């Protein structure tokens, strides 16, 4: 909707974007798209957020614990 309001080309979930002679090339999971500038490009997240499954416990040496 925003791209339509602005009158610019749209590509979503780009894995990478490279500049070219007459615009940009966006690589997506579906394929490659050449776009003129200005353009609206959204980028796919390149990583998965991971959270620890248990509380953090600081590392300590056995010598420091008196063993």
C-alpha contacts under 8 A as a table, 3 or more apart, distances in Angstrom:
res1	aa1	res2	aa2	distance
1	X	4	X	5.10
1	X	5	X	6.19
2	X	5	X	5.03
2	X	6	X	6.15
3	X	6	X	5.06
3	X	7	X	5.80
3	X	8	X	5.26
3	X	9	X	6.38
3	X	10	X	6.00
3	X	39	X	7.77
3	X	40	X	6.25
4	X	7	X	4.91
4	X	8	X	6.52
4	X	9	X	7.90
8	X	37	X	7.82
8	X	38	X	6.28
8	X	39	X	5.17
8	X	40	X	6.67
9	X	35	X	6.70
9	X	36	X	7.34
9	X	38	X	7.63
9	X	39	X	5.03
9	X	40	X	6.25
10	X	39	X	6.03
10	X	40	X	4.90
10	X	41	X	5.93
11	X	14	X	6.93
11	X	26	X	7.51
11	X	33	X	7.78
11	X	40	X	6.60
11	X	41	X	5.09
11	X	42	X	6.58
12	X	28	X	7.83
12	X	41	X	5.83
12	X	42	X	4.78
12	X	43	X	6.56
12	X	44	X	7.73
13	X	28	X	6.22
13	X	29	X	7.88
13	X	41	X	7.80
13	X	42	X	5.47
13	X	43	X	4.71
13	X	44	X	4.30
14	X	17	X	6.91
14	X	26	X	5.90
14	X	27	X	5.61
14	X	28	X	4.64
14	X	29	X	7.68
14	X	41	X	7.10
14	X	42	X	6.15
14	X	43	X	4.54
14	X	44	X	5.52
15	X	26	X	7.37
15	X	27	X	5.57
15	X	28	X	5.27
15	X	29	X	7.29
15	X	43	X	6.22
15	X	44	X	5.77
15	X	46	X	7.54
16	X	26	X	5.84
16	X	27	X	5.34
16	X	28	X	7.32
16	X	43	X	7.56
17	X	24	X	6.73
17	X	25	X	5.71
17	X	26	X	4.48
17	X	27	X	6.40
18	X	24	X	5.57
18	X	25	X	5.23
18	X	26	X	6.50
19	X	23	X	6.10
19	X	24	X	4.35
19	X	25	X	6.26
20	X	23	X	5.25
20	X	24	X	5.18
20	X	25	X	6.73
21	X	24	X	7.90
22	X	36	X	6.41
22	X	37	X	7.92
23	X	34	X	7.17
23	X	35	X	5.66
23	X	36	X	4.37
23	X	37	X	5.29
24	X	34	X	5.84
24	X	35	X	5.34
24	X	36	X	6.39
24	X	37	X	7.14
25	X	32	X	6.81
25	X	33	X	5.62
25	X	34	X	4.48
25	X	35	X	6.24
26	X	32	X	5.77
26	X	33	X	5.24
26	X	34	X	6.43
26	X	35	X	7.66
27	X	31	X	5.91
27	X	32	X	4.49
27	X	33	X	6.43
28	X	31	X	5.19
28	X	32	X	6.08
28	X	33	X	7.83
35	X	39	X	6.92
36	X	39	X	6.58
45	X	48	X	7.57
52	X	55	X	7.04
52	X	56	X	7.77
60	X	64	X	6.68
60	X	65	X	7.59
61	X	64	X	5.36
61	X	65	X	6.90
62	X	65	X	5.18
62	X	66	X	6.70
62	X	67	X	5.68
63	X	66	X	5.43
63	X	67	X	5.80
64	X	67	X	7.67
